[in-house]
Amino acid sequence: MIKRTPAYLVLDDGRIFEGLSWAKTGETFGEAVFSTGMTGYQETLTDPSYHQQVVIMTAPHIGNTGMNKTDEESSKIWVSGFVVRNPSPITSNWRSEKSLEEELLDAQVVGIQGVDTRAITRHLRDRGAMRVGIFSDTALTREEMVVKVRKTKPMSGAFLASDVTTKKPYVVNPPTGVATRLKVAAIDLGIKGATPKAMAALGISVHVLPLETTFEEIKALSPDGVFLSNGPGDPAAMTDVVELVRKVLEAEIPFFGICFGHQILGRALGFETYKLPFGHRGINQPVIDLTTGKVEITAHNHGFAVAAPKDHEFKTVYGDGRVTHLSLNDNVVEGLELISSPAFSVQYHPESAAGPHDAAYLFKRFVDLMEKSKFIGVGSNA
């Protein structure tokens, strides 16, 4: 029996929620964010985009399906802390290999249970995302805990992709029985494992490359397209990658960016990015595709957005462009494309791990873009 001690979730505006220790005892800090998915906690925990974030699950009952190696999105848990109301006392899924708390203990992740996660979420929606600390088995006073939280760094201005990117290139090839027809250079800013697998299933040989990869190294691969992944941090801090994307656009190599990659494309096109009040996180976010009029339920994890015009086409040095997708919750720009150049992006996860499959067509759209470019003879293979 694990001994439970008093624990405290402390926000930088001074609000404190009391609960019990869960997983590792001690203290941890990060940006307080909430996820609205009722499931998918394993994919959330192992998503590198959650680096230096303390995740609050709005669904009250978490952990009943346990943890397994198959559903991991990377090689480790990335969250700084994990907040739940009622952790499941048992795991009841046949695929479970370990309980959620056991996995968090192995990863040395500090958690808290028994707090009203929906009250915390309402507070963040009213006051905005903020710094947070979890303290358990502590002798600190309430005032001392608040001071420690306020001394931590905010997410704005954070450069975190170097912490999560792959240290060396690797290749994900199509599965047995699927012919290879295209090659993609995927820049890893915090890529999830399901993403190259989804592309490989369509006949793409995916070369996953480190953050520091140069344009010359990309050209040497002669890729049919360049993909820019999700990842943590502030897109305004990604100046080198923004310049890399501009070189890709100048060369007219087909480009597809998701999440962080979408924000970086926006900056490459000349737009500013800004911090959202509390971000979009979870697997039930409604988005409208303005090019088709269809509504998609999508998986999100981002705290920044692109300040692009939503009501008219815009001009860039790479040609005319337009907004293609909007959030139906708050009208935030969720997709961009260049009209006469082969580049587009969305601010969510088409690989659907976890989440709905409404956006899976976007990988096919990328394939069509690359095949069209090959046919007309533009880009790196011209």
C-alpha positions in Angstrom: 0.0 0.0 0.0 1.4 3.4 -1.1 1.4 6.0 1.7 -0.6 9.1 0.7 0.4 12.5 2.0 -1.2 15.9 1.7 -0.4 17.5 -1.7 -1.0 20.9 -3.2 -1.4 22.3 -6.7 -0.2 25.9 -6.6 -0.9 28.4 -9.4 1.2 31.5 -9.9 -1.8 33.8 -9.2 -1.9 32.4 -5.6 -4.8 29.9 -6.0 -4.1 26.6 -4.2 -6.0 23.3 -4.6 -5.5 20.6 -1.9 -5.4 16.9 -2.7 -3.3 13.8 -2.0 0.1 12.6 -3.3 0.0 10.3 -6.3 2.9 8.8 -8.2 6.2 10.3 -7.1 6.2 12.5 -4.1 8.1 15.8 -4.1 7.7 18.9 -6.1 7.6 19.8 -9.8 6.9 22.9 -12.0 5.7 23.7 -15.5 2.9 25.4 -17.4 -0.6 24.4 -16.2 -2.6 23.1 -19.2 -5.8 21.0 -19.3 -6.7 18.2 -21.7 -10.4 17.6 -22.5 -10.1 14.0 -23.8 -11.9 11.3 -21.9 -9.2 8.8 -22.9 -5.8 8.9 -24.6 -3.8 9.7 -21.4 -0.9 7.4 -22.4 -0.5 9.2 -25.8 -0.7 12.5 -23.9 2.0 11.5 -21.4 4.4 10.3 -24.1 3.8 13.2 -26.5 7.0 15.4 -26.6 4.8 18.5 -27.2 3.9 18.3 -23.5 7.5 18.8 -22.4 7.6 21.2 -19.3 3.8 21.2 -18.9 1.7 20.0 -16.0 -1.3 18.3 -17.5 -4.7 18.4 -15.9 -7.2 15.8 -17.1 -10.7 17.2 -17.1 -12.3 13.7 -17.2 -12.6 12.6 -13.6 -11.7 8.9 -13.9 -8.2 8.2 -15.4 -6.1 5.1 -15.6 -8.5 2.2 -16.0 -6.8 0.9 -19.2 -3.3 0.9 -17.7 -0.2 1.4 -19.8 1.4 -0.6 -22.6 4.5 -0.2 -24.8 2.5 -0.4 -28.1 0.6 2.9 -27.5 3.6 5.0 -26.5 4.3 8.0 -28.8 7.9 8.3 -27.8 10.5 6.5 -25.7 9.6 8.3 -22.4 7.0 10.3 -20.5 7.5 14.1 -21.1 5.0 15.8 -18.8 6.4 17.6 -15.8 3.4 16.6 -13.7 0.1 14.9 -13.9 -3.2 15.9 -12.2 -6.2 13.7 -11.9 -9.4 13.7 -9.8 -10.0 9.9 -9.3 -7.2 7.6 -10.5 -8.5 4.1 -11.2 -7.5 1.6 -8.4 -7.3 -1.2 -10.9 -6.4 -1.8 -14.6 -9.0 -3.8 -16.5 -7.8 -3.8 -20.1 -6.3 -7.0 -21.6 -3.5 -5.0 -23.3 -2.4 -3.4 -20.0 1.2 -4.2 -19.0 1.5 -1.8 -16.1 -0.7 0.5 -14.0 -0.6 4.2 -14.7 0.8 5.0 -11.3 3.5 2.4 -11.7 4.6 3.9 -15.0 4.6 7.4 -13.5 6.7 6.2 -10.6 9.2 4.5 -12.9 9.4 7.8 -14.8 9.8 9.9 -11.6 6.8 12.0 -12.4 5.2 14.0 -9.6 1.4 13.8 -9.5 -1.6 14.8 -7.5 -5.0 13.2 -7.0 -8.2 14.1 -5.3 -8.4 17.7 -6.6 -11.4 19.1 -8.5 -9.9 19.1 -12.0 -12.9 20.7 -13.6 -12.7 23.6 -11.1 -9.0 24.0 -12.0 -9.9 24.0 -15.6 -12.6 26.7 -15.1 -10.0 28.8 -13.3 -7.5 28.5 -16.1 -10.2 29.3 -18.7 -11.1 32.5 -16.7 -7.5 33.6 -15.9 -5.5 32.0 -18.7 -2.6 29.5 -18.8 -0.1 30.1 -16.0 2.8 28.6 -14.2 2.1 25.9 -11.6 3.8 23.7 -9.1 2.8 20.4 -7.4 4.1 19.9 -3.8 3.6 16.8 -1.8 5.2 15.7 1.5 6.5 19.3 1.9 7.3 21.5 4.9 6.9 24.7 2.9 4.2 27.2 3.8 1.5 28.2 1.3 3.3 31.6 0.8 6.7 29.8 0.2 5.1 27.5 -2.4 3.6 30.4 -4.3 7.0 32.2 -4.4 8.7 29.1 -5.8 6.1 28.8 -8.6 6.5 32.5 -9.5 10.3 32.1 -9.8 9.9 29.5 -12.6 10.2 30.4 -16.3 7.0 31.0 -18.4 6.3 29.2 -21.7 6.5 32.4 -23.7 9.9 32.7 -25.2 10.8 29.0 -24.4 13.1 27.2 -26.8 12.4 23.5 -26.0 12.7 21.6 -29.3 16.4 20.8 -28.8 15.4 18.8 -25.7 13.0 16.5 -27.6 14.4 16.2 -31.1 16.1 12.9 -32.2 19.9 12.9 -31.8 20.5 11.1 -35.1 18.5 10.5 -38.3 16.4 7.4 -38.7 14.1 6.0 -41.4 10.5 4.7 -41.1 9.8 2.7 -44.3 6.4 1.4 -45.6 5.2 -1.8 -44.1 5.5 -5.1 -45.9 3.3 -5.3 -48.9 3.2 -1.5 -49.4 5.4 -0.2 -52.3 7.6 2.9 -51.7 6.6 5.7 -54.0 7.8 8.8 -52.2 10.5 10.1 -49.9 9.9 12.7 -47.2 12.4 14.6 -45.0 10.6 15.0 -41.6 12.2 17.6 -39.3 11.7 16.3 -35.7 10.7 19.1 -33.3 9.0 16.6 -31.0 7.4 14.2 -33.5 5.0 11.5 -32.3 5.7 7.9 -33.3 2.3 7.5 -35.0 3.1 10.3 -37.5 5.8 8.7 -39.6 3.9 5.4 -39.4 0.8 7.1 -40.9 2.8 8.4 -43.8 4.7 5.1 -44.3 1.3 3.3 -44.6 0.7 5.5 -47.7 4.0 4.4 -49.4 6.3 7.1 -48.0 9.8 6.5 -46.9 10.1 8.9 -43.9 13.6 10.2 -43.0 13.2 11.6 -39.5 15.9 14.3 -39.1 17.2 16.3 -36.1 16.3 19.9 -35.4 19.8 21.1 -36.5 19.5 19.6 -40.0 20.5 22.1 -42.7 18.8 22.8 -46.0 21.8 21.5 -47.8 21.5 18.2 -45.9 17.8 18.0 -46.9 18.6 18.7 -50.5 21.2 15.9 -50.5 18.4 13.5 -49.7 16.4 14.6 -52.8 13.1 14.3 -50.9 9.8 14.6 -52.6 8.5 16.6 -49.7 9.5 18.2 -46.3 7.4 17.6 -43.2 7.6 19.8 -40.0 6.3 18.1 -36.9 4.6 19.1 -33.7 6.7 20.1 -30.7 7.0 22.2 -27.5 7.8 25.8 -26.9 7.3 29.2 -28.4 7.4 29.4 -32.2 8.9 32.9 -31.9 12.0 31.3 -30.6 12.4 29.0 -33.6 14.2 31.5 -35.9 16.6 29.0 -37.5 13.8 26.6 -38.4 11.8 29.5 -39.8 14.7 30.3 -42.1 14.9 26.6 -43.1 11.3 26.6 -44.1 11.8 29.7 -46.2 14.5 28.0 -48.1 12.2 25.0 -48.7 9.5 27.3 -49.9 11.9 29.1 -52.2 13.0 25.8 -53.7 9.3 24.9 -54.1 9.7 21.5 -52.4 6.3 20.4 -51.3 5.8 21.2 -47.6 3.4 20.0 -44.9 3.5 21.2 -41.3 1.4 20.2 -38.3 0.9 21.9 -34.9 4.3 23.6 -34.1 5.1 23.1 -37.8 2.0 25.1 -38.7 3.0 28.0 -36.5 6.5 28.0 -37.9 5.1 28.1 -41.5 3.0 31.0 -40.4 6.1 32.9 -39.2 8.0 31.9 -42.4 5.1 33.6 -44.4 5.5 36.8 -42.4 2.8 36.5 -39.8 3.2 36.9 -36.0 2.3 34.2 -33.6 0.7 34.8 -30.2 0.0 33.0 -26.9 -3.5 31.7 -26.6 -5.3 32.4 -23.3 -5.5 28.7 -22.4 -4.7 26.8 -25.6 -6.4 23.8 -27.3 -5.7 20.4 -25.9 -7.6 17.2 -26.2 -9.1 14.8 -28.8 -12.5 16.5 -29.3 -11.7 19.9 -30.8 -14.1 20.9 -33.7 -12.5 22.5 -36.8 -14.1 23.5 -40.1 -12.2 22.9 -43.4 -13.1 26.1 -45.3 -12.1 24.4 -48.6 -14.8 21.8 -48.3 -17.2 23.1 -45.7 -16.8 19.9 -43.7 -16.5 19.9 -39.9 -13.8 17.6 -38.3 -13.4 16.5 -34.7 -9.7 16.7 -34.2 -6.8 16.1 -31.7 -5.0 19.3 -30.5 -2.1 20.2 -28.3 -0.9 23.8 -28.7 -0.8 27.0 -26.8 0.1 29.4 -29.6 -1.6 30.5 -32.8 -0.9 32.3 -36.1 -2.2 35.8 -36.6 -3.3 35.4 -40.3 -6.3 37.1 -41.9 -9.3 34.8 -41.8 -11.7 36.6 -44.2 -9.6 37.1 -47.3 -6.6 35.8 -49.2 -3.2 37.2 -48.4 0.0 37.9 -50.3 3.5 36.6 -49.5 6.8 36.6 -51.3 6.0 32.9 -52.1 2.7 33.7 -53.8 -0.9 34.2 -52.6 -2.2 32.2 -49.7 -5.3 31.7 -47.6 -6.6 30.3 -44.3 -8.0 26.8 -44.8 -9.2 25.8 -41.4 -10.7 27.5 -38.4 -11.5 26.4 -34.8 -15.3 26.3 -34.2 -14.7 27.0 -30.5 -12.9 30.3 -30.8 -12.3 31.1 -34.5 -8.5 30.6 -34.2 -6.6 29.9 -37.5 -6.1 26.1 -37.7 -4.8 25.8 -41.3 -2.9 27.6 -44.0 -1.9 27.0 -47.6 -0.2 28.7 -50.5 -2.4 28.7 -53.5 0.2 28.6 -56.3 3.1 26.9 -54.3 3.1 23.4 -52.8 2.8 24.2 -49.1 0.1 23.8 -46.4 -0.3 23.2 -42.7 -2.7 22.5 -40.0 -2.6 23.2 -36.2 -3.6 19.7 -35.1 -2.8 16.0 -35.3 -3.9 14.1 -38.4 -2.3 10.9 -37.1 -5.1 10.5 -34.6 -3.2 8.9 -31.7 -5.2 9.2 -29.6 -8.3 10.7 -31.2 -10.8 10.6 -34.1 -9.8 9.9 -37.7 -11.5 12.8 -39.3 -8.2 14.5 -40.3 -6.4 11.4 -41.7 -7.1 12.7 -45.2 -4.4 15.4 -44.8 -1.6 12.8 -45.2 -3.3 11.8 -48.5 -3.4 15.5 -49.4 0.3 15.7 -48.8 0.8 12.7 -51.1 -1.3 14.2 -53.8 0.8 17.5 -53.5 4.1 15.6 -53.9 2.9 13.5 -56.8 1.6 16.6 -58.6 4.9 18.4 -58.1 6.8 15.4 -59.4 4.5 15.3 -62.5 5.0 19.0 -63.3 8.7 18.9 -62.5 9.1 21.3 -59.5 11.0 21.0 -56.3 14.1 19.0 -55.4 13.6 16.3 -58.0 13.1 18.6 -61.0 
